[in-house]
Amino acid sequence: MPVPGAGRKSLADMATEAPGGDVLIVEDDPALREVYGEVLGGEGFGIRLAADGRQALALLDAEPEPPCAIVLDLRMPGMNGWEFADRLRDTARWQDVPIVVVAAHYLVADEAGRIGAASWLQKPVTLDRLVAAVRGACTSLGGVA
């Protein structure tokens, strides 16, 4: 699925060209994970994709630098978003990484506040709002977004 303005770059190519910083997308729905990745990659962010909290923690462990933001679904099989956020906040290296919650949960604002998220979006989310939320989160961390 091509991204407007991104030509025929793959997600792997986008991950190596990241003037906006890296973003970790933690979403169990493969179609949403890909769309979010392609859109944010087309906006200049490096992209890392995880299907649940366990996979996201493994990706974080493997990277020398933390991402400028994490896009996080809350309801996922395996390790859900709440558990992931708790683990994230218990690790000094990742404590300050802003989280953008993207969830269908009807109390998404309350839940985002409970885990200390920088912002939240309720599904279905418009892609321009997703980009704006990630830019805001990365900028708050001192990124170039």
N, C-alpha and C positions, 0 to 999 in steps of 0.2 A: 504494500500500500504506500504510494509515494506521498511525501509531505510537500505542500506548496512551498516553493522556494528552496527545497532541499535537493532538487535534482534526483539522481538515482542513488544517493548514498544509502548504505545499509546502516542498521543500528550499530554495528561494529565500527564502521567508519566514523559515525557521529560520536562514539565514545572516545575516540582518539583526538577529536577536534572540539575542545570544550572551553572556549573563552568565557563562558558563563559559569563554569564550575561543574562539578559532577552532581547528579541527582540520583538517588536510589528510589526506585519505584517498587513498593511492596503491595501487590495486588494479586489476588487469587484468580481473577477472571483473565484468561489469556488474551482475549480480544481487547479488553480495556488496558491491560498492561502494555500491549504492543502499540495501541493508539496513543496512550500517554507518552510512551517512549519516543515514538516517531515525531509527535508534535513538539515535545520539549527538545529532542535532538535537533529538529529543524530550526529551533530558536537559539541554538548554540550551546546547549548544555550537553555534557557527557552523560551517558545513560548507563545505569546498572539496573537490572531487572531481577526481582525475587517474587516467588509465588506465595511465600509465607514468611513468618518471623524467623524461623530457624535458618532458612536459606538466606535471608537478609543479614542475619548476624554473621554467617559464614562469609558472605561477600564483604562485610565491614572488616572482619578479621584479616582478610586477604589483601586489603588495600592499605598503602602506607599513609594516605591522607583521608580524613573523613569527608563525606560529601558536603556540599553547601546546603542541601536540604534533603528531606525524606518525604516522599508522597506515600501516605499510609492508609490502607483500608483497615477497618477495624474487625469486621467479621470474616475470618478466614479459617479453613481447617488447619490442623497442626497447631502451630503457635499463632494465636490471633494478635491483632494490633495492640490490645491492652497489655498483653504479656510482653510483646516485643518492646513497647515503650518503657515498661518497667525495667527490663534488662538493659535497654539503651541508657536510661538515666542512672543505673547502677554502675556504669562503666565510665570512668573519668574522661577517657579519650573521646567519648561520643555525647557527653552530657549536654553540650551546647549546640548540637546540630538541630536546627529548626525542623519541626514536623508539620507538614500540611496534611491534615486528615481529609480524606475523600471517602465518604461513606453514605450509605442509604439509611442508616440508623435514624429514627425519628428524633432522637435526642442528641444528634451529632454535635451541636454546639456545646452542650453540657459535657459530653464525653471528651471532646477535644480539650476543653478547659481542664478536665480532671487529669489528663495525661500531660498537660503543659504544652499543648500544640501552639505553634505560632499563628496558625489560621486553620480554617476548615471550609469545606465545600460539601454541599449535599448532592448526592447522585440523584438524577443524572446531572452531570456538570458540563457547562459549556467549556470548550477548550481554551477560549480566550481568558476566562476566569482562572483556569488552571495555570496557564502561563503567567498571569499577573500574580497569583498567589506564590508560585515558585520563585519568580523574580524578587518579590518582596521578601520572602524568607531568605534567599541567598544574599540579598543586599543587607539584610539585618545582621548577617553573620560576617559582613565585610567582604563579600564576594563582588564580582564585577558585573553581575547580572544587570 
